[in-house]
Amino acid sequence: MRWGAQPRAVQALILGGKVLALLDGRFNLAYEDVRRLALPVLRHRCILNFEAEAEGVSTDSIVREIMQKVPQTAE
């Protein structure tokens, strides 16, 4: 990957997560809210380098792989 997500991506995840929580009738952000937003927020904030494009790697596949490695809940 050439460029990764910047601080605005984190802001989008948090603010969007708060909106999802409110729409769900909750006042606090949950891990699942961030997980639901990870793909739409991060897919356009990551730019692939030539090698990744040549291998047919997509930003969606990278974000999905990262999210699989993140724990489901706090320990």
C-alpha positions in Angstrom: 0.0 0.0 0.0 1.3 3.4 -0.8 -0.8 5.5 1.6 -2.6 4.5 4.7 -5.5 6.0 6.6 -4.9 9.4 8.2 -6.4 11.0 11.4 -9.5 12.0 9.5 -10.3 8.3 8.9 -10.3 7.7 12.7 -12.6 10.7 13.1 -14.9 9.3 10.5 -15.0 5.9 12.2 -15.7 7.5 15.6 -18.4 10.0 14.4 -20.0 7.5 12.1 -20.0 4.9 14.9 -21.7 7.4 17.3 -24.4 7.9 14.7 -24.9 4.2 14.3 -25.1 3.8 18.1 -27.7 6.6 18.3 -29.8 5.1 15.5 -29.7 1.8 17.5 -30.9 3.6 20.6 -27.6 3.5 22.4 -25.6 6.4 23.8 -22.2 4.8 23.6 -20.0 3.5 20.8 -19.5 -0.2 20.5 -16.8 -2.2 18.7 -19.4 -3.5 16.2 -20.2 0.1 15.2 -16.6 0.7 14.2 -16.4 -2.7 12.5 -19.5 -1.9 10.4 -17.9 1.3 9.2 -14.4 0.1 8.6 -14.8 -0.9 5.0 -16.8 2.1 3.7 -14.5 4.6 5.6 -11.2 3.0 4.8 -11.6 1.7 1.3 -11.1 5.1 -0.4 -8.5 6.4 2.1 -5.9 3.7 1.1 -4.0 4.0 -2.1 -2.4 0.9 -3.6 1.1 0.8 -4.9 2.0 -0.6 -8.3 2.9 -4.0 -6.9 -0.5 -4.4 -5.2 -2.3 -3.3 -8.3 -0.3 -5.7 -10.5 -1.1 -8.6 -8.2 -4.8 -7.7 -8.3 -5.0 -6.8 -4.6 -7.9 -4.5 -3.7 -8.3 -2.0 -0.8 -11.4 -3.9 0.2 -9.3 -7.1 0.6 -6.7 -5.3 2.7 -9.3 -3.8 5.0 -11.1 -7.1 5.4 -7.8 -8.8 6.3 -6.9 -6.2 8.9 -10.4 -6.4 10.4 -10.1 -10.2 10.7 -6.9 -9.7 12.8 -8.5 -7.2 15.2 -10.0 -8.7 18.3 -13.8 -8.9 18.4 -14.1 -7.3 21.8 -11.9 -5.7 24.5 -10.0 -8.2 26.7 
